[in-house]
Amino acid sequence: MNGDLQKSTDYDRLIKVFGVTPLSEEVLNKLPERHKLFEIGYFFAHRDFDKVLEGWERGEEFAILTGRGPSNVMHLGHMLLFDFVAWMQKTFKVPAYIPLSDDEKYVFLKVDSLREAAFYAYDNALDIAALGFDEKKTYFFISTKTPEIYEMSVELSTEVTLNEVKAVFGFTDSDNPGKYFYSVVQSAHILFPTVRKGYRSLVPIAIDQDPYIRLSRDIAERKKLPKPAALHSKYLPGLTGEPMSASKPETAIFLDDPPKVIKEKIWKALTGGQPTVKEQREKGGDPERCVVFKWLEAFVLDPKEAEEWKGRCRRGEVLCGECKKKLYEGIVRILKEHHERKLKLADKADKFFLHPVD
Ligand code: SF4
């Protein structure tokens, strides 16, 4: 495991660094049912998730919200998160808001033009919608194409100072002003369901994105609004052990990767296996250090099967080639089903976008 991954997976340290609350059994017991990502500890910390659940029990609706920066085709790591958001919507029967931040990708120089970001925004929206969102309760919106977001961002911008933004995000004088303004736009995204409909927002988000939540909570407090809640996720390691990244295609499986490419990537993935079959049979492997296992656990196996698989690995009863084959077949099947659903949605994508009357 490389140093970066090691550092980024020291979750106890991250809980302290970000000042978030560990997700306890007591909170999880308030859920009407547990999604697999709760069972395998993918979500590990939160801000006010307990209050959201308590409010929901009293009949208070909340909005589930998570954004997407559209600079590329989505990969399986993104799909995992949005699949969970669709489950939350179905389980709690709540509205889902999905901001597509073309502005973010442009000011952080991840795309060459807003037009390029808009192209990916529509493609990503179809992929997300295909995960089973309810078209009557799901609202996609693209930052630069939604006048209400600009209006709200301008209003919220007077609630923070430049020094505050610098301190929270570490920007310097050489960063462009778009990045500074985007921090307020992100707060407008997060607080949009609250200002518009009075729902508290619940944001499932990777732990390194917490500064945006913190800023939004500060702004909400100043404006006497319910503070947004957050559920923090771990990072699913990329196939090579590094974080998944569009600039390193070998780290991730993109939703448009053909089976041949998927196979090549999985066959090169990091495992916790021994150098030889003989040693693997004698000493067993280490599933905790194995990306192939983490992916099997996240995408293919249910939690009980994953526990059993872990034991078989440790006892040397399974070889890495077998795991890779299982992962490959599972992912090809998942993506085939996904593409069929996406195709069916192609002519009704517009139904999912925010309209002035929504
Ligand atoms: Fe990972 Fe499977 Fe190899 Fe064990 S046998 S280290 S789970 S790939």
Boltz pocket constraint, residues with backbone or C-beta under 6 A from the ligand:
constraints:
  - pocket:
      binder: B
      contacts: [[A, 271], [A, 272], [A, 273], [A, 274], [A, 285], [A, 286], [A, 287], [A, 290], [A, 291], [A, 292], [A, 293], [A, 309], [A, 313], [A, 314], [A, 318], [A, 319], [A, 320], [A, 321], [A, 323], [A, 324]]
      max_distance: 6.0
